[in-house]
């Protein structure tokens, strides 16, 4: 009974703490401006199925795709056993689903092969990051914490899978000894090879089995509560992020409501905008971005696929689309902490533009959308860059000389070039 009470308390604490932290993240996302992404629900659902569940965009790189697929399937399927662990922990039973007979043996055997696959995939991922040191895992934004974050998760997965297999190995030996409540149930095609490493004493085996059982479930709750502080929040956010992703053509820019209202007011003096407060052009801080942009920031996996295909980054410019997303998330976290300490109206004198993302970065972007195309979960760094540019140009009238020249030509000549509209066909007369 004591272990059941402890288990229930641990479960309630783990779920309660996660709910508390998740509500803070959702609160932070709601800081952003409204955005309507409720159109075309059928198409959005299919996008989520293909991109988030099916991981179709991961397949561009076959090796990491296969490794990630193993980890993904392992994470989803092996955690079905958590249901049995929860029931056993609450009611004091052991392998409560053993009554399924041969199907239960098939499930446990499948879980073991998946656990081995996850273990091997995580080891390979660690080697790719820390031994081979693939280029896309490095960069000015990939400092100590982002690198450590990935390693912590991979090591945790390895430990959880090891505990799962050791638990089964000890359990199967106890079944052979007809020890206590360890009924004959399950198939152990992988953990059978670990039995030789374990002692023969029933008391020692019970201690190992129970220790691994507790480690496995506490590790899952610890992992769950680590997610809000980690890039691995994409495990949960990938699904709403792909559902609410932009379905319009990638080269199509959005109209700004503030500009539309200004134009309508000039054309029709009687026009009254829905928003009485004067609209701001573009974005200077995270509260000027849409909630979609902010959810994108929390969903970023820091995989570096966006930066690895960015032409500006490849030519040595300062821009890194991954850094744009990481900076947005870091600023949003800072704003959230300020709200917790000082209230919603607190101003810390900082902003996303200049304090986190530099002017050089936003103007290095070619607007080619390669980053958005490459992202495996449809994150859109360009949307943030464009809003920061809009603020710089339309609110501050600050832009590079070449941009100002182009804007002046558009205003005066109706085209980006310095030639008068009357001279546009001169080239035809000279040929």
C-alpha positions, 0 to 999 in steps of 0.5 A: 500500500505504501508504494501505491501511495507513493506512486500516486503522489509522484504521478499527481506531482508530475502531471501537476507540475507539467500542467503548471509549466504548460499553462505558462507557455500557452500564456506566453504564446497568447501574448502575440497578435490574433491570427485566423488559421481556422480555414480549410480544416480538412486540408489542415488536418491532412497537412498535420497527418502528412508532416507531423505524423508521417514526417514526410519532410524528414525523408529528404535526408534518408539516414536521419529520417530512418533514425528519427522514425525509429525513435518516434515510433519507439516513443509512441508505441513503447509508451503504451506500456506506460498504461500498464505501469500506471495501472500496476502502480495504482492498484498494486498489480503486476503485468495487469494485461498478461491476460491477453495471452499470446497477444501480450507476448507479441506486444512485449517482444515488439516493445523490446525490439523497438527499445533496442532500435531507439537505444541504437538510434540515440547512440548514433545521434550522439556520435553524429553530434559529438564525434562526427560534429556535423556542420548543421549542428554548429553555429553562433547560436548553438552555444553550451545550452543548445548542445547540452540540451540535445545530449541530455535528451539522447542520454535520457532516452538511452537510460530509459530504454536500458532500464526497460530492458533490464527490468524485463530481464530481471522479470523473466528470471524471476518468472523462471524462479516462480518468485512471488507474484512474477507470473509467467507472461511476456516474451523477451527476445532482446532482454534474454541476452542481458539475463547473464549479467544479472545475479541469480539471487531472487532478492537481488533480482527483485531489487533490480526489477523494482529499481528499473520499474521506478526509474522508468516511470519517474524518468518519463515524468521527469522527461515530461517536465523537462519539455517546457524548458527544452527544444524537444517541446516539438514532440507535442507542438509539432501537431498544432504547429503543422495544423495551423501552418500557412497554406498559402503559396510561400511567395505570397506576402500577407497584407497588413491590416494597419496598412489596409485601414490607412488606405481605406480611410484615405479612399473613404473618409467615412470608413471606421476601422474595427480597431480604434487604436492606431495600428503598428506597422510590423513588429519590434518585439514579440508582442507585435508578432502573431501567436502563430510566430510565437508557437513556431518559436516554441516548436523549433527543433534546432535541427539546423535544416533551415540554416543549412539551406539558407543562401545568405548563411552559405555565403558567410552572412550573419543570418541564421534562420534557426537563430531567428527562431531561438532568439524569438523564443528566448525573448518570449521566455524573458517577457514571460518571466517579467510578467510573472515577476512584475505583471503584464504591463512591465517594460524592461526596455528591451526588444526582439529587434536590436537586443536579440536580432540585429539589423544586419541579420534581417537585411541579409535575408533574400526572402527565398523561403528556402528555410520554410521549405526545409523545415520538417514541421512547417516553421516560418522564420521568414514571417518574423524577418518580414515583420521586423523589416516592416517595422524598421522601414514603416515605423522608423524609416530606417533601411540600408541605402540600397533598399531606400534607393529601390523604394524611392525608384518604386515611388517615383518611377513605378519600378525598382530601377532608376529609369523613367517609365517613358524610357523603358522601351528604349532598349527595343529601339536600339536593337 
